[in-house]
Amino acid sequence: MKQHEQMPLVALARGEGPWLYDVDNKRYLDAISSWWVNLFGHANPTINAAIKEQLDTLEHAMLAGCTHQPVIELSERLGALTGGVLGHAFYASDGASAVEIALKMSSHYWRNRGQPEKNEYVCLANSYHGETIGALGVTDVKLFRDAYAPLVRGAHVVASPDARGALRGESAADVAQRALLSVRDLFEVRSAQIAAIIVEPLVQCAGGMAMHDASYLSGLRELCDHYHVHLIADEIAVGCGRTGTFFACEQAGIWPDLLCLSKGLSGGYLPLSVVLTRDGIYQAFYHDETTRGFLHSHSYTGNPLACRAALATLDLFHSGKVLENNRNKSATLSKYLEPLMAHPNVKNFRQCGTIFAFDVLVGGEDAASLFAQRFFEIGLRHELLIRPIGQTVYFMPPYVLSDSDLELLAWRTRSTLEYVLHMFD
């Protein structure tokens, strides 16, 4: 709040494609998709038309005892994208709510199966899964967790497979294997009490874009099967094509027991999240007793407008070679970023699909704490909307950037970096 006394909020007026425009018509390239939600650009005509059409027929109706065509079609299409493995959908409004649902569903499943003692959770070091009370319990970022620690029921924390932790001569796969040993050791002792482990597949986003090898996911699936622990995949940020496949889990050739999806699901238009799960979990709640049913609800579950936006988003994936085009765009951006990669203050340059990140060496504790704020400020002057996580600069842009946009992003980022580093000299 005090920062905005010195740096006023950016008063946005409109958006078009990857660009946002303020009230003075100054433009900003949305290099982070407005916190990772916008997939196909602002004011996308396909999504606009779908929402407008839906608005004239049904804006909202409760799902308690009712249903409607958009939520049925969306559920069927999402389930089909998993090959029918995750054929059941439970809707909410945002990512943290989806995490809460998955956690509750896992614990309640074990209680219904006669194992109520299985009510503990496991998360990765430096993981982030949301800021509601339950989600904070499986979040290991001190900034978010510690202020509310007295309210939070903590989870077991296991080693992160972050590839930046590689020792001399180690590969990302080696780091993943070491991290799996941490999980195995915990499961050996506590699996009788553990309901689920939650992980962001391939990229721990809010934890500083920590990327890991896909073998970690396949190894985790094996451990969960062996020790009878649910695997929850938090694909809220990494789903919908961000990592190069529609679901990040696909790159490991596995499916979790519960999968959380949000952010890009509606193309960045309306709040919507979903938990997809297996038939075996669904059947555990199929009973005459109400207390054995899954107990969670909110007024806007499966909102028709949000579901219609999500269906239009899936249509855009279906109508074009989105994932193939994204690979080409990422290759082009990598080429433009080569001079930045060689910068002496840049380290750990990394990429996963359309997610790019690098860490910046900044001298002094005060400089490090101010880096993100300064980079954001100077980036705006260079027509860039970028919000670093600490000393990690990242891109997670919409899928509609042209070659000229990609070139501008690379060169303006370098100019911004040079300017910021000069400020700390």
DABELQUI-V109279 format. One record per helix or strand of 2 or more residues. SS is the DSSP state (H for helix, E for strand). FROM is the first residue (numbers start at 1). TO is the last residue. Records with the same first field share a line. If there is no record, write none. Layout:
# DABELQUI-V109279
SS=FROM-TO, FROM-TO
This chain:
# DABELQUI-V109279
H=3-6, 33-36, 45-55, 69-81, 95-112, 133-136, 142-151, 163-165, 172-190, 215-227, 248-252, 263-266, 279-284, 290-292, 304-319, 322-336, 338-341, 365-381, 403-423
E=12-17, 19-22, 27-30, 88-92, 120-124, 156-158, 194-199, 203-204, 210-211, 230-234, 258-261, 273-277, 346-352, 355-360, 384-385, 392-395
